[in-house]
């Protein structure tokens, strides 16, 4: 049995970055997650990198693997270099 008393309710919203070059997919993921989370959309890996380099931080990063310009794996490698704690959340 799960205890749903107030002491077990999360005290903060999770900040999620969704990275996908297909707007319809990104918006679908946003609609699914946004009720309990703060969801930010990035149109591609370059947009995601700009946000992280600019100081934005996320609890979770969800990323498409195949995108033009920079793949999800390449984004992970670059995040690991410039902001390892964010790469660990991807």
C-alpha positions as CSV (number, residue, x, y, z in Angstrom):
1,X,0.0,0.0,0.0
2,X,1.3,3.5,-0.9
3,X,1.2,6.2,1.8
4,X,-0.1,9.3,0.1
5,X,0.0,11.5,3.2
6,X,1.1,15.1,2.8
7,X,4.6,14.2,4.0
8,X,5.1,12.0,0.9
9,X,4.0,14.5,-1.7
10,X,6.9,16.1,-3.7
11,X,7.6,19.7,-2.5
12,X,8.9,21.0,-5.8
13,X,7.9,20.8,-9.5
14,X,10.4,19.0,-11.8
15,X,11.9,21.2,-14.5
16,X,12.0,19.2,-17.8
17,X,13.7,20.2,-21.0
18,X,12.3,18.4,-24.1
19,X,14.6,18.5,-27.1
20,X,13.0,17.5,-30.4
21,X,13.1,18.9,-33.9
22,X,9.5,17.8,-34.6
23,X,7.2,20.4,-33.0
24,X,4.2,18.1,-32.9
25,X,6.1,15.5,-31.0
26,X,7.6,18.1,-28.6
27,X,4.2,19.6,-27.9
28,X,2.7,16.1,-27.3
29,X,5.3,15.3,-24.7
30,X,4.8,18.7,-23.2
31,X,1.1,18.2,-22.8
32,X,1.7,14.8,-21.2
33,X,4.2,16.1,-18.6
34,X,3.1,19.7,-17.9
35,X,0.4,19.0,-15.3
36,X,2.9,18.1,-12.6
37,X,6.1,19.5,-14.2
38,X,7.5,22.7,-15.7
39,X,8.3,21.8,-19.3
40,X,10.5,23.8,-21.6
41,X,10.8,23.0,-25.3
42,X,14.0,23.2,-27.3
43,X,13.7,22.9,-31.1
44,X,17.2,21.3,-31.5
45,X,20.4,20.5,-29.8
46,X,21.9,24.0,-30.4
47,X,18.9,25.6,-28.7
48,X,19.3,23.2,-25.7
49,X,23.0,24.0,-25.5
50,X,22.3,27.7,-25.6
51,X,19.9,27.4,-22.7
52,X,22.3,25.3,-20.6
53,X,25.3,27.5,-21.4
54,X,23.1,30.5,-20.4
55,X,22.6,29.1,-17.0
56,X,19.3,27.4,-17.2
57,X,19.2,24.1,-15.2
58,X,16.8,21.2,-15.5
59,X,16.0,18.2,-13.4
60,X,15.4,16.0,-16.5
61,X,16.4,16.3,-20.2
62,X,14.4,14.3,-22.7
63,X,16.0,14.3,-26.2
64,X,15.3,12.9,-29.6
65,X,18.3,10.8,-30.8
66,X,18.1,11.6,-34.5
67,X,18.1,15.3,-35.3
68,X,19.7,17.4,-38.0
69,X,22.9,19.2,-37.1
70,X,23.6,17.4,-33.9
71,X,22.3,14.1,-32.7
72,X,21.1,13.4,-29.2
73,X,24.2,11.4,-28.5
74,X,26.4,14.3,-29.7
75,X,24.4,16.7,-27.5
76,X,25.1,14.4,-24.5
77,X,28.8,14.4,-25.3
78,X,28.9,18.2,-25.5
79,X,26.8,18.6,-22.3
80,X,29.2,16.2,-20.6
81,X,32.0,18.5,-21.5
82,X,30.4,21.9,-20.7
83,X,28.0,21.0,-17.9
84,X,28.4,17.4,-16.7
85,X,25.7,17.6,-14.0
86,X,23.1,18.3,-16.8
87,X,24.5,15.5,-19.0
88,X,23.8,13.1,-16.0
89,X,20.1,14.2,-16.1
90,X,19.7,13.4,-19.8
